[in-house]
Amino acid sequence: MSTLIYSGVGAVDSDFGFERPRRARTQFRRPVATRTVRSMAEVEDGELMVRYAAGDMHAFETLYSRHRSALYRYLARHTRDPEIANDLFQEVWSKVIASRARYEPRAKFSTFLYRVAHNCFIDHCRRASGRTDRAVANNEDFDLENVLPAAAADAPDARAEHAQTLARYRLALAALPAEQRDAFLLYEESGLSLEEIGQVTGVSMETAKSRLRYALAKLRSSMTPREESVPSRAALEEPGT
């Protein structure tokens, strides 16, 4: 019988004098748990806000990058004044920063963000009541071109038609009642549902839906070109004549 001798280098058969093949050491090691590291792009807004509250500035930078453009458009189209929009934009983010320690991700971050923006705009309107309206309906700093299709070509007539369409849109948007304009802009810019728009504006989902429906109907009516037509002779005659 062969005798196995165990040494520090492995099991050796004393009869044949050769070292038996050793199993790979990795087979005896316990599996090491691996951590899946997600990029910031994969992290939800609410978690980013919680991370920011814990001191992660990169989390705030990601939040800001995600929402800054849409938030500014929402404020700019409400105020129709770039200077006021910039002031409110800074105020909204300042309030977000100040509330980071109290933030609880019970609702979507975007709902929280636009609730703050809505309240900031309402407060601005209260402060501005009685003062001269500074709104400039035709200011080119607004990013309204993203809402409307661009001119099909660089031909002068195409550019002129696009400019006229854009002007009609600006005037129609400015003419909407404040509540309807707010519902429309939230729907266009924030990506919120009707229920969340209701939460932002402090009304029921049905009220938010009704305001949006009226706003869309009025905008469509204002944007539809009205062709002047000469009524026919029959139309001018009294019935039965």
C-alpha positions, 0 to 999 in steps of 0.5 A, a space after each residue: 500500500 502506498 503511504 501518503 505523506 502530507 507536507 507543506 507543498 502538497 500530498 506526496 505518494 511515498 511509493 512512486 515518489 511524485 507529487 499528486 496534482 493539487 486542486 486549484 486553491 481558488 476552489 477552496 476560497 469562499 466566493 467574494 460578494 461583488 458590488 454593483 456600482 451604478 452610474 449617476 444616470 441610473 439613480 432616481 431623483 429621490 435617491 439623488 436628493 437623499 445622497 445630496 442631503 448626506 453631502 454628495 455634491 455630484 448627486 446635486 449636479 446630476 439633479 440640476 443637469 436633469 431638470 434645469 432646462 425644463 424648469 427654466 422654460 416653465 418659468 420663462 413662459 410663465 413670466 415672459 421676462 428673462 430677468 424675472 425668470 432667471 431670478 425665480 430660477 435661482 430662488 427655486 434652486 435655493 429653496 431646494 438646497 435649503 430643504 435638502 435635510 427635510 426632504 423625504 422621497 414620498 413623492 417624485 422629486 419633479 413633483 416637489 421641484 415644480 411645487 416649489 417653482 409654482 409657489 415661487 411664481 405665485 409669490 412673485 405675482 403677489 409681489 408684482 401686483 399693482 406694478 407695471 407689467 414688464 412682460 415682453 411677449 415677443 422677446 426672442 430669449 424664450 426657448 419657444 422654438 422647441 415647441 413648434 416645428 422649425 421652418 422646412 427650408 431656409 427660404 424667406 417665405 418659410 422663415 416668415 411663416 414660421 415666425 408668424 406661427 411662433 408669434 401666434 403661439 406666444 400671444 395665444 399662450 399669454 392670453 390664457 388664464 393663469 390657471 390654464 397656462 400653468 396646467 399647460 406648461 406643467 404638462 409640457 415641461 415637467 413630464 408630470 401626470 395629471 394627478 401630479 399636476 393637481 398636487 403641484 397646483 393644489 387642485 384635484 386631478 379632474 380640475 387639472 384635467 379640465 384646465 388642461 383641456 380648456 388650454 389646449 382647445 384655446 391654443 388650437 383655436 388661436 393657432 388655426 389660420 382663419 381664412 377670410 371667405 365671402 358669404 354666398 348669396 344664398 347664405 345672405 338670403 332670409 330663410 324661406 325667401 
